[in-house]
Amino acid sequence: MAVVGTNSWNAIAYGNGKYVAVGSSGYITTSTDGVNWTVPKTDGGYKILSGIAFGKGKFITCSSTVAGTIMSSTDGNAWTTVANITNSDLNDFRYVNDLFFVDSGNGYSYVSADGIAWEQINSPRLIAGIAYNNGLYVAVCYAGIIATSNDGKAWTSYTLDNIAWQDVAYGKGKFVAIGAKGLLTTSVDGQSWKTPVQAVSISWSFLIYKDGMFVAISQNGYMTTSSDGETWTEPVQMKDESGNNVTSWIQDMIAVP
């Protein structure tokens, strides 16, 4: 486990053979192996960089100095301003099935095919996670809302209990959504969802599906896995290279191709 700089890191992405992490006070760091990181640098701002995504051969994040400003980079070092889409802060950048998504503090979300031209969409603000399968985008939100879309622009929202849904992934023929207090729901078609059940004893934060396995973690360092998305292993505390418990507040997780 590397300690890089003195600021909090909030999000990470991988592309073009490089990891790029963004954090508070506008700081950015990069790595080619995930172990050795460059000295953090900032664009001079004092706001938090709370999201980053990689797609179409480039990283996309927001400026920490000018609210609503989109920046692009192919290597995570040299950044170019490519758009300004609102006068509010941006967060939760995601790239799913050829589309970039981002939320804004103004209560709206935005979508882009290239990271440059952005369109305001009607999805609920604060999208916690987005997954895609067979022509359908599924987004989970913090207010118990699950939303679906065929094009990533026009969304239909459903309220599934008053649960803070945290993330969603697709694998093994189903969408799997996780939430606070270890709550879980699944859906084959993204529209009809099973009654939420408590699958584990921790509050989940992030979920990925990779190589036939679902992996979920909590922000306080616990991890659990599932081969089918419904039956999960007992949560265990993650360890660092020295065998010590990882108790740092975990902000993001990625699966490298």
C-alpha positions in Angstrom: 0.0 0.0 0.0 1.6 3.3 -1.1 1.3 6.6 0.7 1.5 9.4 -1.9 1.5 13.0 -0.8 -0.6 14.4 2.1 -4.0 14.9 0.4 -6.9 12.6 0.3 -7.3 10.6 -3.0 -10.9 10.4 -4.2 -11.0 8.5 -7.5 -8.8 6.4 -9.9 -8.9 5.3 -13.5 -6.7 3.2 -15.7 -5.9 3.6 -19.4 -3.1 3.9 -22.0 -0.9 1.8 -19.6 -1.2 4.2 -16.7 -3.1 4.7 -13.5 -4.3 8.2 -12.7 -5.6 9.2 -9.3 -7.3 12.6 -8.4 -7.9 14.1 -5.0 -8.4 17.0 -2.7 -7.0 20.5 -3.5 -6.9 19.5 -7.2 -4.0 17.1 -6.9 -3.2 14.5 -9.5 -0.7 11.6 -9.5 0.1 8.9 -12.0 1.7 5.4 -12.0 2.6 2.8 -14.5 2.6 -0.1 -12.0 0.2 0.9 -9.3 3.1 0.9 -6.7 5.4 3.8 -7.7 3.6 7.1 -8.1 4.7 10.5 -9.4 4.9 13.5 -7.1 1.4 14.9 -6.8 0.8 18.1 -8.7 -2.2 20.5 -8.8 -3.5 23.0 -11.4 -3.5 25.6 -8.7 -7.0 25.2 -7.4 -8.4 24.5 -3.9 -11.4 22.5 -4.7 -11.7 18.7 -4.5 -11.2 16.6 -7.7 -13.8 13.9 -6.9 -14.0 11.9 -10.1 -12.1 10.7 -13.2 -12.9 8.3 -16.0 -11.0 6.8 -19.0 -12.5 6.1 -22.4 -12.0 6.8 -26.1 -8.2 6.9 -25.4 -8.3 9.7 -22.9 -8.8 10.5 -19.3 -11.6 12.9 -18.4 -11.9 14.9 -15.1 -12.9 18.4 -14.0 -10.9 21.5 -13.3 -10.4 22.3 -9.6 -10.2 26.0 -10.3 -13.3 26.7 -12.4 -16.5 24.9 -11.6 -18.1 22.9 -14.4 -15.0 22.8 -16.5 -14.0 19.5 -18.2 -10.4 18.6 -18.7 -8.9 15.9 -21.0 -5.6 14.1 -21.0 -4.1 11.1 -22.8 -1.3 10.5 -20.2 -2.6 12.0 -17.0 0.1 14.7 -16.9 -0.7 17.2 -19.6 -4.3 18.4 -19.3 -6.4 20.5 -21.8 -9.7 22.3 -21.0 -12.2 21.0 -23.5 -15.6 22.2 -22.2 -17.5 24.1 -19.6 -21.0 22.6 -19.0 -22.3 24.3 -15.8 -21.3 26.8 -13.1 -21.4 24.0 -10.4 -18.9 21.5 -9.3 -18.7 18.2 -11.0 -18.2 14.7 -9.5 -18.6 11.0 -10.1 -17.2 10.7 -13.6 -17.9 7.3 -15.3 -17.4 5.7 -18.7 -19.9 3.0 -19.5 -20.5 1.5 -23.0 -19.0 4.3 -25.1 -20.5 7.1 -23.0 -19.1 9.4 -20.4 -21.4 10.4 -17.5 -20.9 13.0 -14.8 -23.1 14.5 -12.0 -23.2 18.2 -11.0 -23.9 20.1 -7.9 -26.7 21.9 -9.8 -28.9 18.9 -9.5 -28.4 17.5 -13.0 -26.4 14.8 -14.7 -24.6 15.1 -18.1 -23.7 12.6 -20.8 -21.1 12.8 -23.6 -19.9 10.5 -26.4 -16.5 12.2 -26.7 -15.9 14.0 -23.4 -16.2 17.4 -25.3 -19.8 17.9 -26.2 -22.0 17.3 -23.2 -25.8 17.0 -23.0 -27.9 17.5 -19.8 -30.0 14.4 -19.0 -33.0 13.9 -16.8 -31.5 11.1 -14.7 -31.6 11.6 -10.9 -28.7 13.5 -9.5 -25.9 11.7 -7.6 -25.7 8.5 -9.7 -23.9 6.1 -7.5 -23.2 3.5 -10.2 -24.0 2.6 -13.7 -23.9 -0.7 -15.5 -24.8 -1.8 -19.1 -26.0 -4.9 -20.8 -27.8 -5.7 -24.1 -28.9 -2.2 -24.9 -29.9 -1.2 -21.4 -28.1 1.2 -19.0 -29.0 0.7 -15.3 -28.1 3.4 -12.7 -28.4 3.2 -8.9 -28.9 6.3 -6.8 -28.6 7.2 -3.2 -32.3 7.9 -2.5 -33.5 4.4 -3.2 -33.8 5.1 -6.9 -32.9 2.7 -9.7 -33.1 4.2 -13.2 -32.9 2.7 -16.7 -32.2 4.0 -20.1 -31.7 2.6 -23.6 -29.5 5.5 -24.9 -28.0 7.0 -21.7 -29.9 10.2 -22.2 -33.6 9.5 -21.5 -34.0 7.8 -18.2 -37.0 6.1 -16.4 -36.7 6.1 -12.6 -38.1 3.6 -10.0 -38.0 3.8 -6.3 -37.0 0.5 -4.7 -37.3 0.9 -0.9 -35.7 3.8 0.9 -32.1 2.4 0.5 -28.9 4.3 -0.2 -27.9 2.2 -3.3 -24.1 2.5 -3.8 -23.2 0.6 -6.9 -24.3 -1.8 -9.6 -22.6 -4.3 -11.9 -23.7 -6.8 -14.5 -22.5 -10.4 -14.6 -23.7 -14.0 -14.6 -26.9 -13.0 -16.5 -28.1 -10.4 -14.0 -27.7 -6.9 -12.7 -26.6 -6.8 -9.1 -27.1 -3.7 -6.9 -25.6 -3.2 -3.5 -26.4 -0.7 -0.8 -26.0 0.5 2.8 -26.2 -2.1 5.6 -25.2 -4.9 3.3 -28.5 -4.8 1.3 -28.6 -6.4 -2.1 -31.1 -6.7 -5.0 -30.8 -8.4 -8.4 -32.6 -8.2 -11.7 -32.4 -10.2 -14.9 -33.8 -7.4 -17.1 -33.0 -4.3 -15.1 -36.7 -3.5 -14.6 -38.1 -6.1 -12.3 -36.0 -6.3 -9.1 -36.0 -8.8 -6.2 -37.0 -7.6 -2.7 -33.8 -6.2 -1.1 -32.2 -8.6 1.4 -29.3 -8.2 3.8 -26.5 -10.3 2.3 -23.6 -9.3 4.5 -23.0 -7.5 7.8 -21.2 -4.5 6.4 -22.3 -1.4 4.4 -21.1 -1.9 0.9 -19.5 1.0 -1.1 -18.1 -0.3 -4.4 -18.8 -3.3 -6.7 -17.1 -4.7 -9.7 -17.5 -7.9 -11.9 -14.4 -9.3 -13.5 -13.4 -12.7 -14.7 -16.5 -14.5 -13.4 -16.4 -13.0 -9.9 -18.2 -10.2 -8.2 -16.1 -8.2 -5.7 -17.5 -5.7 -3.3 -15.8 -3.6 -0.7 -16.7 -1.2 2.1 -15.1 2.2 2.7 -13.5 0.9 5.9 -11.5 -1.8 4.2 -13.7 -4.9 4.2 -14.0 -7.1 1.1 -16.4 -9.9 0.1 -16.9 -11.9 -3.1 -19.6 -13.8 -4.9 -19.6 -16.2 -7.9 -23.3 -15.6 -8.6 -24.1 -12.1 -7.2 -26.4 -13.5 -4.5 -24.5 -15.7 -2.1 -21.5 -13.8 -0.6 -18.5 -14.8 1.4 -18.1 -13.5 4.9 -16.5 -10.0 4.8 -12.8 -10.0 5.7 -10.5 -7.0 6.4 -8.1 -6.3 3.6 -4.4 -6.5 4.3 -1.5 -4.5 3.0 1.9 -6.0 1.9 3.0 -6.1 5.5 0.0 -8.1 6.6 -1.6 -5.1 8.5 -5.3 -4.3 8.3 -6.2 -1.7 5.8 -8.3 0.8 7.8 -8.0 3.8 5.4 -11.2 5.3 4.1 -11.4 3.7 0.6 -12.8 6.1 -2.0 -12.8 4.1 -5.3 -12.0 0.7 -6.9 -11.2 -0.3 -10.5 -10.6 -3.6 -12.3 -7.7 -3.4 -14.7 -8.2 -5.2 -18.1 
